[in-house]
Amino acid sequence: MSASLDVGLVVFDCDGVLVDTERIGPAVVAEMATEAGWPLTADEVRERFLGRPESYLYTEIRAHATAPVGPDWLDAYRVRVRDAFTARPHTMPGVRELLDALDGGAVPYCVASSGGHERIEHSLTVTGLWARFTGRVFSADDVEHGKPAPDLFLHAARTLGVPADRCLVIEDSPAGVAAARAAGMPVIGYAGGPTPRTALADADHGVIEDFADIHPRLGVPLP
């Protein structure tokens, strides 16, 4: 992790990378799946769904549920997650310092998340990050295939006019790492949340637990 990278764009995942939601969302899914007759734990939810789009989650819940799962299930899920995160909004440690350093070093960045636009905006707003990403927010809603397909990352790169091989992705999910690799983008795995390092072993530029470790890779100063 010592050599610097020639980076034209840093692509952040949102949940579990920018904002500390990956302890909240899986718990909500586990509760709602169990209510629908498919008993799951939060750890099982992370293993099955971390980094994947909400459409995949909904399809799987409907396939395994023994109780009716109507079209409003995702709406109810989003409300529960939003309310839980609003009650205790947190960014991941070191995120603000890294964004400050990128701004100071004039390194562009964006967010590309499997969450919907409404959820991304809410998460970034309640944590005070929204203004830093306005106009550079990309969602699985924008593409036909979400992670682990490369579509979302390639869409972000095309929109911002940066070649894929100059986009550095920071991801906390195996699906996100796979999407970055498929897009031909270098990727760093972030294990500062609940995702274990071993789950991110395919990240071709290593796995970190502290955002301070990224600063030298990007040639930006530590705070």
C-alpha positions as CSV (number, residue, x, y, z in Angstrom):
1,M,0.0,0.0,0.0
2,S,3.0,2.4,-0.3
3,A,3.1,3.3,-4.0
4,S,0.9,6.2,-5.1
5,L,-1.7,5.8,-7.8
6,D,-2.5,7.9,-10.9
7,V,-6.1,8.6,-9.9
8,G,-8.4,10.9,-11.9
9,L,-11.5,10.0,-9.8
10,V,-12.2,8.4,-6.4
11,V,-15.4,6.4,-6.5
12,F,-16.9,5.8,-3.0
13,D,-19.6,3.3,-2.1
14,C,-22.0,4.9,0.3
15,D,-23.3,2.5,2.9
16,G,-20.5,1.2,5.1
17,V,-17.9,3.4,3.4
18,L,-19.1,6.9,3.7
19,V,-21.9,6.4,6.3
20,D,-22.2,3.9,9.1
21,T,-25.4,2.1,7.9
22,E,-24.2,-1.4,7.5
23,R,-25.0,-2.2,11.1
24,I,-28.5,-0.8,10.7
25,G,-29.7,-2.0,7.3
26,P,-29.0,-5.8,7.8
27,A,-30.7,-5.7,11.1
28,V,-33.8,-4.2,9.5
29,V,-33.8,-6.7,6.7
30,A,-33.3,-9.6,9.1
31,E,-36.3,-8.4,11.1
32,M,-38.5,-7.9,8.1
33,A,-37.5,-11.2,6.5
34,T,-38.3,-13.1,9.7
35,E,-41.7,-11.3,9.8
36,A,-42.3,-12.6,6.3
37,G,-41.5,-16.2,7.3
38,W,-37.8,-16.4,6.2
39,P,-35.8,-16.3,9.4
40,L,-32.4,-14.5,8.9
41,T,-29.8,-13.0,11.1
42,A,-28.1,-9.7,10.4
43,D,-24.9,-11.6,9.6
44,E,-26.7,-13.8,7.1
45,V,-28.2,-10.7,5.5
46,R,-24.7,-9.2,5.1
47,E,-23.4,-12.4,3.5
48,R,-26.3,-12.6,1.1
49,F,-27.1,-9.0,0.2
50,L,-24.2,-6.7,1.1
51,G,-23.5,-4.4,-1.9
52,R,-26.3,-5.7,-4.0
53,P,-29.2,-3.6,-5.3
54,E,-32.5,-3.4,-3.6
55,S,-34.2,-5.1,-6.5
56,Y,-32.2,-8.2,-5.8
57,L,-33.1,-8.1,-2.1
58,Y,-36.8,-7.8,-2.9
59,T,-36.7,-10.7,-5.4
60,E,-35.0,-13.0,-2.9
61,I,-37.4,-12.0,0.0
62,R,-40.4,-12.8,-2.2
63,A,-38.9,-16.1,-3.3
64,H,-38.3,-17.3,0.2
65,A,-41.1,-15.7,2.2
66,T,-44.0,-17.8,3.5
67,A,-46.2,-14.8,4.1
68,P,-47.3,-12.4,1.4
69,V,-44.7,-9.8,0.4
70,G,-46.4,-7.0,-1.5
71,P,-45.1,-4.2,-3.7
72,D,-44.8,-1.9,-0.8
73,W,-42.3,-4.1,1.1
74,L,-39.3,-2.1,-0.2
75,D,-41.0,1.2,0.8
76,A,-41.5,-0.1,4.3
77,Y,-37.9,-1.3,4.4
78,R,-36.6,2.1,3.3
79,V,-38.7,3.9,5.9
80,R,-37.4,1.7,8.7
81,V,-33.8,2.1,7.7
82,R,-34.2,5.9,7.2
83,D,-35.8,6.3,10.7
84,A,-33.1,4.1,12.3
85,F,-30.3,6.0,10.7
86,T,-31.8,9.4,11.4
87,A,-31.9,8.5,15.1
88,R,-28.1,8.0,15.1
89,P,-26.4,9.3,11.9
90,H,-22.6,8.7,11.7
91,T,-20.0,8.8,9.0
92,M,-17.3,6.2,9.0
93,P,-14.2,7.3,10.9
94,G,-11.8,9.4,8.8
95,V,-14.2,10.1,6.0
96,R,-14.4,13.9,6.5
97,E,-10.6,14.1,6.8
98,L,-10.1,12.2,3.6
99,L,-12.7,14.3,1.7
100,D,-10.9,17.5,3.0
101,A,-7.6,16.1,1.7
102,L,-9.1,15.3,-1.7
103,D,-10.6,18.7,-2.0
104,G,-7.3,20.3,-1.0
105,G,-5.4,18.2,-3.5
106,A,-8.0,18.8,-6.2
107,V,-8.7,15.1,-6.6
108,P,-12.3,14.6,-7.9
109,Y,-14.6,12.1,-6.2
110,C,-18.1,10.7,-6.4
111,V,-20.5,8.2,-4.9
112,A,-21.8,5.1,-6.7
113,S,-24.1,3.1,-4.5
114,S,-26.5,0.1,-4.8
115,G,-29.0,2.2,-2.8
116,G,-31.7,4.3,-4.4
117,H,-31.3,8.0,-4.9
118,E,-33.6,8.9,-2.1
119,R,-31.8,6.8,0.4
120,I,-28.4,8.1,-0.7
121,E,-29.5,11.7,-0.4
122,H,-31.0,11.1,3.0
123,S,-27.9,9.3,4.3
124,L,-25.6,12.0,3.0
125,T,-27.8,14.8,4.2
126,V,-28.3,13.8,7.8
127,T,-24.5,13.3,8.1
128,G,-23.8,16.7,6.5
129,L,-22.0,15.2,3.4
130,W,-24.7,15.9,0.7
131,A,-23.3,19.3,-0.5
132,R,-19.9,17.6,-1.1
133,F,-21.4,15.1,-3.5
134,T,-24.2,17.1,-5.2
135,G,-24.1,16.4,-8.9
136,R,-21.8,13.4,-8.5
137,V,-24.2,10.8,-7.1
138,F,-24.8,7.6,-8.9
139,S,-27.3,4.9,-8.0
140,A,-28.2,1.4,-9.1
141,D,-31.4,3.0,-10.2
142,D,-29.5,4.6,-13.0
143,V,-28.4,1.3,-14.7
144,E,-29.9,-1.9,-15.9
145,H,-27.7,-4.2,-13.8
146,G,-26.4,-3.4,-10.3
147,K,-23.3,-4.7,-8.6
148,P,-21.6,-7.1,-9.0
149,A,-22.1,-6.1,-12.7
150,P,-19.8,-3.2,-13.7
151,D,-22.6,-1.0,-15.1
152,L,-22.8,1.4,-12.3
153,F,-19.1,2.2,-12.0
154,L,-18.8,2.5,-15.8
155,H,-21.8,4.9,-15.9
156,A,-20.2,7.1,-13.2
157,A,-16.8,7.1,-15.1
158,R,-18.5,7.9,-18.5
159,T,-20.6,10.7,-17.0
160,L,-17.6,12.4,-15.3
161,G,-15.3,11.8,-18.3
162,V,-12.7,9.7,-16.5
163,P,-11.1,6.6,-18.0
164,A,-12.0,3.4,-16.0
165,D,-8.4,2.6,-15.3
166,R,-7.9,6.0,-13.6
167,C,-10.9,5.5,-11.3
168,L,-10.1,4.2,-7.8
169,V,-13.0,2.5,-6.2
170,I,-13.4,2.2,-2.4
171,E,-15.7,-0.7,-1.5
172,D,-16.8,-2.6,1.6
173,S,-18.6,-5.5,-0.1
174,P,-17.6,-8.5,-2.2
175,A,-20.2,-7.5,-4.8
176,G,-18.7,-4.0,-5.0
177,V,-15.2,-5.3,-5.4
178,A,-16.3,-7.7,-8.1
179,A,-18.1,-4.8,-9.9
180,A,-15.0,-2.7,-9.8
181,R,-12.8,-5.5,-11.1
182,A,-15.2,-6.2,-13.9
183,A,-15.2,-2.5,-14.8
184,G,-11.4,-2.5,-15.1
185,M,-11.0,-0.2,-12.1
186,P,-8.5,-0.5,-9.3
187,V,-10.2,-1.1,-6.0
188,I,-9.3,-0.9,-2.4
189,G,-11.4,-2.9,0.1
190,Y,-12.6,-1.1,3.2
191,A,-12.9,-3.3,6.3
192,G,-13.4,-0.5,8.8
193,G,-17.0,-1.6,9.3
194,P,-18.6,-5.0,9.9
195,T,-17.2,-6.6,6.7
196,P,-14.2,-8.9,7.4
197,R,-10.9,-8.4,5.6
198,T,-11.2,-11.9,4.2
199,A,-14.4,-11.1,2.3
200,L,-12.6,-8.3,0.4
201,A,-9.5,-10.4,-0.5
202,D,-10.1,-9.8,-4.3
203,A,-9.5,-6.1,-4.0
204,D,-6.5,-5.7,-6.2
205,H,-5.0,-2.7,-4.3
206,G,-5.3,-4.2,-0.9
207,V,-7.7,-3.9,2.1
208,I,-7.6,-1.2,4.7
209,E,-9.3,-0.6,8.0
210,D,-8.3,3.1,8.4
211,F,-8.9,5.8,5.8
212,A,-5.6,7.4,6.8
213,D,-3.9,4.6,4.9
214,I,-5.4,5.9,1.6
215,H,-3.9,9.3,1.8
216,P,-0.4,8.4,0.7
217,R,-1.8,6.3,-2.2
218,L,-3.5,9.4,-3.5
219,G,-0.6,11.8,-2.8
220,V,-2.8,13.9,-0.4
221,P,-1.6,14.9,3.1
222,L,-2.9,13.5,6.3
223,P,-4.8,16.0,8.5
